[in-house]
Amino acid sequence: MSDTPTFEEERARLQELVLEKGTRTSKRFFNLDQAAYRDGALTARTKELLGLVASTVLRCDDCIHYHLNRTQELGFSHDEIREALDVALIVGGSITIPHVRRAYGVLEETEDRCGE
């Protein structure tokens, strides 16, 4: 077993650090981020898939990893996620290819763990 924290553990630790020590502005922004992903006219589930596409187009690997985890937690199949990544690839163009590759790598890891 590795002493290196997982992506999820490190993200949670750093999230708490910001919420504990951040300014009022940073705390408000983080709260707005959470609020944007709650159910509304669109379901929270749909918003996570949109977050994955936007994160891929914007080329944010941490965000992609986070939204990949969330979309799987919310019950999207790997096939549905792959189709969403296709949309991101079309919208973002060839510059998103390395990020799509890494996203497929994350999906492969979860296939190995979950047997999907």
Buried (B, 14 or more C-beta within 10 A) or exposed (E): EEEEEEBEEEBEEEEEEEEEEEEEEEBEEBEEEEEEBEEEEEEEBBBBBBBBBBBBBEBBBEBBBBBBBBBBEBEBEBEEBBEBBEBBBEEBEEEBEEBBEBBBEBBEEBEEEEEE
